């Protein structure tokens, strides 16, 4: 496989991920509930806006870096081709996690809103499978098409996901569901099964209550 073909498939999977993660799911959510599920208000805490900004900027940077690699070049190693498999796995994980969330699916957090706590499907092993899938797509894409832009973009997506989960999502869920969420969090990983138990417990009021 040439570098151009690999970059083309990588770009296609990146665009498919964006379509599934945002456009398709918002459309399905609106049809099912009358609400697109987007919670990205200007009044959101600075850390929430920073996390969202990092993930969006990282995704755009990855796309730009991949698109810039669509040029004839030498054949690539089979190891780099494995990046495509990782991206496909991340895409499937995103779709499955969205289905598992059902009506509780949201982009962003509204502290005044309380959705059902989802603990089945992929969520029985990790608390944030959609963010895990987003990081996998970005990192695998950088492995397939390795440029300064794709590596920087993957790092931005990963950092944004870390900020969103640790400082926004987990405090919100703790405030909304209390002991039920704490018990659930004690037996699941943050992005990987068994890894990443919450560290914010006992450190003060959750962000969503400040």
C-alpha positions in Angstrom: 0.0 0.0 0.0 1.3 3.4 -0.9 1.4 6.4 1.4 -1.2 8.1 -0.7 -3.7 5.2 -0.5 -3.1 4.9 3.3 -3.6 8.6 3.8 -6.8 8.4 1.7 -8.3 5.6 3.9 -7.2 7.4 7.0 -8.9 10.6 5.9 -12.1 8.7 5.0 -12.2 7.0 8.5 -11.6 10.4 10.2 -14.5 11.9 8.3 -16.7 8.9 9.0 -15.9 9.2 12.7 -17.0 12.9 12.7 -20.2 12.0 10.9 -21.1 9.2 13.2 -20.0 10.9 16.5 -21.8 14.2 15.8 -24.0 14.5 12.8 -25.6 11.1 12.7 -26.1 10.8 16.4 -27.6 14.3 16.8 -30.1 13.5 14.0 -31.1 10.2 15.7 -31.4 11.9 19.1 -33.6 14.6 17.7 -35.9 12.2 15.9 -36.2 10.0 19.0 -36.6 12.7 21.7 -37.1 16.0 20.0 -33.8 17.2 21.4 -30.4 17.0 19.6 -28.6 16.5 22.9 -26.1 19.3 22.4 -25.1 21.1 25.6 -22.3 23.5 24.6 -23.6 26.8 26.2 -21.4 29.9 26.4 -22.1 29.8 30.2 -20.2 26.5 30.5 -17.2 26.5 32.9 -13.9 27.6 31.3 -12.4 24.1 31.7 -15.4 22.6 29.8 -15.0 25.1 26.9 -11.2 24.5 26.9 -11.7 20.7 26.7 -14.1 21.0 23.9 -11.9 23.5 22.1 -8.9 21.2 22.4 -10.8 18.2 21.0 -12.3 20.1 18.1 -8.9 21.8 17.3 -7.2 18.5 17.6 -9.6 16.8 15.2 -9.2 19.6 12.7 -5.4 19.4 13.0 -5.5 15.6 12.4 -7.7 16.1 9.3 -5.4 18.8 7.9 -2.3 16.7 8.6 -3.8 13.7 6.9 -5.1 15.7 3.9 -1.6 17.1 3.4 -0.2 13.6 3.1 -2.4 12.8 0.0 0.6 12.7 -2.3 2.4 9.9 -4.3 5.1 8.4 -2.2 6.8 5.2 -1.3 5.1 2.1 0.0 4.4 2.1 3.8 5.1 -0.6 6.3 2.4 -3.1 7.5 2.7 -1.7 11.0 1.4 1.7 9.8 -1.5 -0.1 8.1 -2.5 -1.4 11.5 -3.5 2.2 12.3 -6.4 1.8 10.0 -7.6 -1.2 12.0 -7.4 0.8 15.2 -9.4 3.6 13.6 -12.1 1.2 12.4 -12.3 -0.2 15.9 -12.6 3.3 17.4 -15.4 4.0 14.9 -17.3 0.9 15.8 -16.8 1.6 19.5 -18.2 5.1 19.1 -21.3 3.7 17.4 -21.8 1.0 20.0 -21.4 3.5 22.9 -23.9 5.9 21.4 -26.4 3.1 21.1 -25.8 2.0 24.7 -26.4 5.6 25.9 -29.8 5.9 24.2 -31.7 8.9 25.4 -28.9 9.9 27.8 -26.5 10.7 25.0 -25.3 14.3 25.2 -22.5 16.5 23.8 -21.4 18.6 26.7 -22.9 18.9 30.2 -25.8 20.9 31.6 -25.4 20.9 35.4 -29.1 21.5 35.9 -30.1 18.4 33.9 -30.1 14.8 35.2 -30.0 12.0 32.8 -30.1 8.2 33.6 -26.8 6.7 34.7 -25.8 4.2 31.9 -23.9 1.1 33.2 -24.6 -1.5 30.5 -23.0 -2.4 27.2 -19.5 -0.9 26.9 -20.2 1.1 30.0 -20.0 -2.0 32.2 -16.3 -2.0 31.6 -15.3 1.7 31.2 -17.0 4.9 32.2 -16.2 6.9 29.1 -16.1 4.6 26.0 -16.9 7.4 23.6 -13.9 9.5 24.7 -11.8 6.3 24.7 -12.9 5.7 21.1 -12.2 9.3 20.1 -8.6 9.0 21.5 -8.2 5.6 19.7 -9.2 7.1 16.4 -6.9 10.1 16.8 -3.9 8.0 18.0 -4.4 5.3 15.4 -4.7 7.9 12.7 -1.4 9.4 13.8 0.2 6.0 13.7 -1.1 5.4 10.1 -0.1 8.9 8.8 2.6 10.2 11.1 3.2 13.9 10.6 3.8 16.7 13.1 0.2 17.8 12.6 -1.4 14.4 13.2 0.7 13.7 16.2 -0.1 17.2 17.7 -3.8 16.7 16.8 -3.9 13.3 18.6 -2.2 14.8 21.7 -4.8 17.7 21.7 -7.7 15.2 21.4 -6.3 13.1 24.3 -5.7 16.1 26.5 -9.1 17.5 25.8 -10.7 14.1 26.7 -8.8 13.9 29.9 -9.9 17.4 31.0 -13.5 16.8 30.0 -13.8 13.5 31.9 -11.8 14.3 35.0 -13.0 17.9 35.6 -16.4 18.1 34.0 -18.1 14.7 33.4 -17.1 12.8 36.6 -17.9 15.7 39.0 -21.2 16.2 37.3 -22.1 12.5 37.5 -21.0 12.4 41.1 -23.3 15.4 41.9 -26.2 14.0 39.9 -26.1 10.3 41.0 -24.2 10.3 44.3 -23.6 6.8 45.8 -24.8 5.0 42.7 -22.2 6.7 40.6 -19.4 6.2 43.2 -20.2 2.5 43.4 -20.2 2.2 39.6 -16.9 4.2 39.3 -15.2 2.0 41.9 -15.5 -1.0 39.6 -14.9 0.5 36.2 -12.0 2.1 34.4 -12.0 5.6 33.0 -10.9 4.7 29.4 -9.4 1.2 29.9 -11.0 -1.5 32.0 -9.6 -1.5 35.5 -7.5 1.6 35.0 -8.4 5.2 36.2 -10.5 5.2 39.4 -11.7 8.7 40.3 -9.3 10.8 42.4 -11.5 13.8 42.9 -13.6 12.3 45.7 -13.1 14.2 48.9 -11.2 17.1 47.3 -14.1 19.5 47.7 -17.4 20.4 46.0 -17.8 19.0 42.5 -17.2 21.4 39.7 -20.9 21.4 38.7 -21.9 22.6 42.1 -19.4 25.5 42.3 
